[in-house]
């Protein structure tokens, strides 16, 4: 007769999984199946997303340059 155990545990340091099941006889051969539940998608904030991007050149050297560009664009709308 097969015995099925459902045990939830945490992956330990070194990527190890350890559990104790007193109902299993010592020395017995057992079959272990590991199921990793799908994680719910984590929605990132914009700052978290920006931190994931590789470093690269910036479009503007300073915030003052960005402000100047935006002011120029806004002024062009009034024309």
C-alpha positions as CSV (number, residue, x, y, z in Angstrom):
1,X,0.0,0.0,0.0
2,X,1.3,3.5,-0.9
3,X,1.5,6.2,1.7
4,X,1.4,9.8,0.5
5,X,2.6,12.6,2.7
6,X,2.1,16.2,1.9
7,X,4.7,18.3,3.7
8,X,5.4,22.0,3.2
9,X,8.9,23.1,4.0
10,X,11.4,25.9,3.3
11,X,14.5,25.7,1.1
12,X,17.5,26.0,3.4
13,X,20.9,27.6,2.9
14,X,22.8,25.8,0.2
15,X,19.6,25.0,-1.7
16,X,18.8,22.2,0.7
17,X,15.4,20.8,1.5
18,X,14.9,18.9,4.8
19,X,11.9,17.4,6.4
20,X,11.1,14.9,9.1
21,X,8.3,12.2,8.9
22,X,8.2,9.9,11.9
23,X,5.8,7.6,10.1
24,X,8.4,6.6,7.6
25,X,10.5,3.6,8.6
26,X,14.3,4.3,8.8
27,X,16.2,2.8,5.9
28,X,13.2,2.6,3.6
29,X,13.5,3.7,0.0
30,X,11.1,6.6,-0.7
31,X,10.2,8.6,-3.8
32,X,10.2,12.4,-3.3
33,X,8.4,14.8,-5.6
34,X,9.0,18.6,-5.2
35,X,6.5,21.0,-6.5
36,X,7.4,24.7,-6.5
37,X,4.1,26.7,-6.4
38,X,3.9,29.5,-8.9
39,X,4.5,32.9,-7.3
40,X,1.9,35.6,-7.8
41,X,3.3,38.3,-10.1
42,X,4.8,41.1,-8.1
43,X,3.8,44.4,-9.5
44,X,6.8,46.7,-9.3
45,X,6.8,50.4,-8.6
46,X,8.4,52.6,-11.3
47,X,11.5,53.0,-9.1
48,X,11.9,49.2,-8.7
49,X,11.6,48.8,-12.4
50,X,14.2,51.5,-13.1
51,X,16.6,49.7,-10.8
52,X,16.4,46.6,-13.0
53,X,17.6,48.4,-16.1
54,X,21.2,48.1,-17.1
55,X,23.3,51.2,-16.6
56,X,23.5,53.3,-19.7
57,X,23.8,56.9,-20.9
58,X,21.3,59.4,-19.6
59,X,19.2,61.5,-22.0
60,X,20.1,64.6,-20.0
61,X,23.1,65.5,-17.9
62,X,21.1,67.2,-15.1
63,X,17.6,67.9,-13.9
64,X,18.0,71.5,-15.0
65,X,18.5,70.3,-18.6
66,X,15.3,68.3,-18.4
67,X,13.4,71.3,-17.0
68,X,14.7,73.5,-19.8
69,X,13.7,71.0,-22.4
70,X,10.2,70.7,-20.9
71,X,9.8,74.4,-20.7
72,X,10.8,74.8,-24.3
73,X,8.2,72.1,-25.3
74,X,5.4,73.8,-23.2
75,X,6.2,77.2,-24.8
76,X,5.9,75.7,-28.3
77,X,2.3,74.6,-27.5
78,X,1.2,78.2,-27.1
79,X,2.4,79.3,-30.6
